[in-house]
Amino acid sequence: MAIRRQASAARGPSRKPPIPYATRLEKHSMDRIRIVGGERLYGTIPISGAKNAALPLMIASLLTSDRVTLKNVPNLADVNLLARILRNHGTDLAVDGKRPQPNLQGETFHLTARDIVDTTAPYEMVSRMRASFWVLGPIIARMRAAKVSLPGGCAIGTRPVDLHLMGLKALGAQLDIDGGYVIARAPKGLHGGHIIFPKVSVGATHNVLLAAALANKLARIAWSVLRNDTNFDAHQIEATAI
């Protein structure tokens, strides 16, 4: 046995030939897309509505008692969850296009927040989707009081919303943190202000902009994040009630 081990060591470790990449793919049964070129691509396809645009627009319906209609809303879990949250606040929601459409277009939402019957957004709902925290801005703007759970519950540091709170304070909101909830009050309503975010934040931009829509003076938001789904075209945003 000793002689065999020495002989094997002298020859060095045996090496197997490398397995071709295509063979490795087949061995692991991986899904893959095979594209064969050489042909001109043309045609028309339906484009689904963007979830990141639908969510803040749905929340914006809390700002008014008028009916808000959104078309081509994607049928996604987050959209349906937010619809439940808005119903909890008293929003009436009618949906067109629940049946599968041949052209794969989204649904049409009709939202009417004629009366906000509950100004509290509970933890069991907010914890499931961070964007639901954005209801804080429009509710305090319209009702002058709101109680919204922090997205991470009591651990405010795990999912910070400090920029949201900073912006709302600049608009005159009185804020307290109690038991994992943001308790917001604005007895005389929100007023305008000049808000400069130290860093970009999509969520804080949405929340503060929604609140500023009902402020009694002009609000300026600077250094806010700019993306296609926010439809902003400047590095400084101005909002005021009409």
C-alpha positions in Angstrom: 0.0 0.0 0.0 2.9 2.4 0.8 4.4 1.8 -2.6 1.1 2.5 -4.4 0.6 5.8 -2.5 4.2 6.9 -3.5 3.6 6.0 -7.1 0.4 7.9 -7.2 2.0 10.9 -5.6 4.7 10.8 -8.2 2.3 10.9 -11.1 0.4 13.8 -9.4 -3.4 14.1 -8.9 -5.5 12.8 -11.8 -7.4 15.5 -13.7 -10.7 15.0 -15.5 -11.3 16.8 -18.7 -13.5 20.0 -18.2 -17.2 19.6 -18.8 -18.5 21.8 -21.6 -20.6 24.8 -20.3 -23.7 23.7 -22.3 -23.5 20.2 -20.8 -23.3 21.7 -17.3 -26.5 23.7 -18.0 -28.3 20.6 -19.2 -27.1 18.6 -16.2 -28.6 21.1 -13.8 -31.8 21.5 -15.8 -31.6 25.3 -15.7 -34.3 27.4 -17.4 -32.9 29.4 -20.3 -34.0 31.5 -23.2 -32.6 30.7 -26.6 -32.6 33.7 -29.0 -32.2 33.1 -32.7 -31.3 36.3 -34.5 -31.2 37.4 -38.1 -34.8 38.5 -38.3 -36.3 42.0 -37.9 -38.4 42.5 -34.8 -41.7 44.3 -35.1 -45.2 44.3 -33.6 -47.2 45.8 -30.8 -47.4 44.6 -27.2 -49.4 45.9 -24.2 -47.4 47.5 -21.4 -48.5 47.0 -17.8 -48.9 50.0 -15.6 -46.0 50.6 -13.1 -46.6 49.6 -9.5 -44.3 52.4 -8.3 -46.6 54.9 -10.0 -49.9 53.2 -9.0 -49.2 53.1 -5.2 -48.6 56.8 -4.6 -51.5 57.7 -6.9 -53.8 55.4 -5.0 -52.7 57.0 -1.7 -53.2 60.5 -3.2 -57.0 59.7 -3.4 -57.1 60.3 0.3 -56.6 64.0 -0.3 -60.0 64.6 -1.9 -63.6 63.6 -1.5 -63.9 63.5 -5.3 -63.7 60.3 -7.3 -60.3 59.4 -8.6 -60.0 57.1 -11.6 -56.7 55.2 -12.4 -56.4 53.1 -15.5 -54.1 50.2 -16.4 -53.4 49.4 -12.7 -51.3 46.2 -12.4 -52.9 43.3 -10.6 -50.2 42.8 -8.0 -50.1 41.7 -4.4 -48.9 45.1 -3.2 -51.6 46.9 -5.1 -54.3 44.7 -3.6 -52.8 45.1 -0.1 -52.9 48.9 -0.4 -56.5 48.7 -1.6 -57.3 46.9 1.7 -55.5 49.6 3.7 -57.4 52.4 1.8 -60.7 50.6 2.4 -59.8 50.5 6.1 -59.6 54.3 6.1 -63.0 54.6 4.4 -62.1 54.7 0.7 -64.7 53.2 -1.6 -63.1 51.2 -4.4 -64.7 49.9 -7.5 -62.6 47.9 -9.9 -63.2 47.4 -13.7 -61.6 44.6 -15.6 -61.3 41.9 -13.0 -61.8 39.3 -15.6 -58.7 38.4 -17.7 -58.5 40.7 -20.7 -57.4 39.5 -24.1 -55.0 42.4 -24.5 -53.5 41.8 -21.0 -54.2 45.3 -19.9 -54.5 46.2 -16.2 -57.5 47.1 -14.2 -59.3 50.4 -13.8 -59.7 51.7 -10.2 -62.3 54.1 -9.1 -61.4 55.4 -5.6 -63.6 57.7 -3.5 -62.5 58.8 -0.1 -65.6 60.8 0.7 -65.2 60.4 4.4 -62.0 59.2 6.2 -63.5 57.0 8.9 -60.3 55.8 10.5 -57.1 57.8 10.8 -55.1 54.9 12.1 -52.9 52.6 10.0 -52.3 49.5 12.1 -49.0 47.7 12.3 -50.3 44.4 10.9 -51.0 46.3 7.6 -48.1 48.8 7.4 -45.5 46.1 8.3 -46.4 44.1 5.2 -45.6 47.0 2.8 -43.4 49.9 3.4 -45.2 52.2 0.9 -48.3 52.1 3.1 -46.5 54.5 5.5 -47.1 57.2 2.9 -50.8 57.5 4.1 -49.4 59.6 6.9 -49.0 62.7 4.8 -52.4 62.9 3.2 -54.3 61.9 6.3 -52.7 64.5 8.6 -53.1 67.1 5.8 -56.8 66.4 5.4 -57.8 65.3 8.9 -55.2 67.2 10.9 -54.5 64.0 12.9 -53.1 60.6 12.1 -51.7 57.5 13.8 -49.6 55.4 11.6 -47.4 52.4 12.5 -43.7 52.6 11.8 -42.8 50.2 9.0 -40.5 48.3 11.3 -42.7 48.4 14.4 -41.0 49.7 17.5 -37.5 49.4 16.1 -37.4 52.8 14.3 -33.7 52.3 13.4 -34.3 49.2 11.4 -36.3 50.9 8.7 -35.7 54.6 9.3 -38.4 57.2 8.3 -36.5 60.1 9.7 -36.7 62.1 6.5 -40.4 61.6 6.3 -40.8 63.0 9.8 -38.3 65.8 9.2 -40.3 67.0 6.2 -43.7 66.8 7.9 -42.4 68.8 10.9 -41.2 71.5 8.5 -44.8 71.7 7.3 -46.1 72.3 10.9 -46.9 68.7 12.0 -46.5 67.9 15.7 -45.1 64.4 15.9 -44.6 61.9 18.7 -43.4 58.2 18.7 -45.4 56.0 21.0 -45.4 52.2 21.0 -44.1 51.9 17.5 -46.6 54.4 16.1 -46.2 57.9 14.8 -48.8 60.2 16.4 -49.2 63.2 14.2 -51.3 66.3 14.9 -51.8 69.6 13.1 -54.6 71.4 14.9 -54.4 74.5 12.6 -53.6 72.5 9.5 -50.3 72.3 7.7 -48.4 75.3 6.4 -45.8 75.8 3.7 -42.1 75.6 4.2 -38.7 75.0 2.6 -37.5 71.4 3.0 -34.0 70.3 2.0 -33.5 66.6 2.3 -29.9 65.7 3.2 -30.1 62.7 0.9 -32.5 61.4 -1.7 -35.5 59.4 -0.6 -38.4 58.3 -2.8 -40.7 57.5 0.1 -40.0 60.8 1.9 -40.6 62.8 -1.3 -43.9 61.1 -1.8 -45.1 61.5 1.8 -44.1 65.2 2.1 -45.4 66.1 -1.4 -48.8 64.6 -0.6 -49.0 66.4 2.7 -47.9 69.7 1.1 -50.7 69.5 -1.5 -53.2 70.7 1.2 -50.8 73.1 3.0 -52.1 76.7 3.2 -48.9 78.2 1.7 -46.3 77.3 -0.8 -44.0 74.4 0.1 -40.6 73.9 -1.5 -38.8 70.5 -1.5 -35.2 70.6 -2.6 -32.8 67.8 -3.3 -35.6 65.3 -3.5 -35.2 62.2 -5.6 -36.3 62.4 -9.2 -37.5 59.3 -11.1 -39.8 58.5 -13.9 -42.5 57.3 -11.6 -42.6 60.6 -9.7 -43.1 62.7 -12.8 -40.9 65.5 -11.5 -38.8 67.6 -13.9 -36.8 69.8 -11.5 -34.4 69.5 -8.6 -36.7 71.7 -6.6 -40.4 70.9 -6.2 -43.1 73.4 -5.3 -46.5 72.4 -4.0 -49.4 74.3 -2.8 -53.2 73.8 -2.3 -55.3 75.0 -5.3 
